[in-house]
């Protein structure tokens, strides 16, 4: 006879995998570390004027200090997530946060562009896989009805972190120099990394990939893993769509402080505060559009992807109008804020959809494939491309052209909506099969126990 505890009954009734209190503590820590992640990423953008003055850097070089993190995150996201799926998410995140915090502190001691570039690359090494592993942890701890909302809030934390990074960087640099800014944000990250060890993890699901006659070598194993990961096209199309939209987001986040400084004559600290309002609007937007997606997707899951197809077009139109149409500073700022409230609409919803169509034992890896794509082909492209265009034709031209990537994102989100439901059904069948197999294994295990224990 199989018995369950009162705690198990409570979890079953609420669809939480652990007690409600432990789940929400876990979410709080995941949220705070995402803030730390983006504080450390984005603090550099408010320091651009100081670095340009001290070292005589070009906009392309400045953009590279942002893009290098996304490149490193992209290259390491899949292997790190595969290790986390097998060896545990909580310990993996503790190691990640410790590395990126120490590397941020090391930026204080850079004496050349090359040294700072290398330290920023190590920040990216630490942040590798955090978004995907954190997403999988949220997906496991909370009921599905909350996934898009909580993932929207989780990725909205990146906007909050970016706001704090931009504001803190501008204020601290004006008072104590740009080096002090890195230390001010690096040490709190170390404390949060230690506290994360108290977060509950979920039990690993080991995915056994059957070998074939020609299965020799790591390449063949990787090929079989990707075939197991997702049986349909939705995940891959979402990776393309998300990449185009992240080009827009990363360009705006990276270059708005410089835009306000150069075109509106604002001091660096003031420009950072104006840019921070834009990023903060993105944080609210990620949460709001995740909430909307959860509701429009209740009757038909594909509706949440159709929603993204519309919001990405509106984002592009708002930004293009703001930087091309003749208008006053106030009107331009209002349009920029409107675009900022919509540009992060995709972050939580895309990951939620990918988790819906991914093999249950490879969810961290599925989210990591998405992270790989949006970091390498989206977040890494926006700042660098903005710098290249700015060096040749001016920063305002760069900010006028880059938002057009949202039109391409819209097309691919529409395409993903066509295949989403069929792929989600296949993934759901895998989940049910895994549950049946686990139940059968429990019966076998109990049958092998002495009767007194059974």
Buried (B, 14 or more C-beta within 10 A) or exposed (E): EEEEEEEEEEBEEEEBBBBEEBBBBBBEBBBBBBBBBBBBBBBBBBBBBBBBEEEEBEBBBBBBBBBBBBBBBBBBBBBBBBBBBBEBBBEBBBBBBBBBBBBBBBBBEBEEBEEBBBBBBBBBBBBBBBBBBBBBBBBBBBBEEBBBBBBBBBBBBBBBBBBBBBBBBBBBBBEEEBBEBBBBBBEBBBEBBEBBEEBBBBEEBEBEBEEEEEEEEEEEEEBBBBEBBBBBBBBBBBBBBBBBBBBBBBBBBBBBBBBBBBBEEBEBBBBBBBBBBBBBBBBBBBBBBBBBBBEBBEEEBBBBBBBBBBBBBBBBBBBBBBBEEEEEEEEBBBBBBBBBBBBBBBBBBBBBBBBBBBBBBBBBBBBBBBBBBBBBBBBBBBBBBBBBBBBEEEBBBBBBBBBBBBBBBBBBBBBBBBBBBBBBEBBEEBEEEBEEEEEEEEEEEEEEEEEEEE
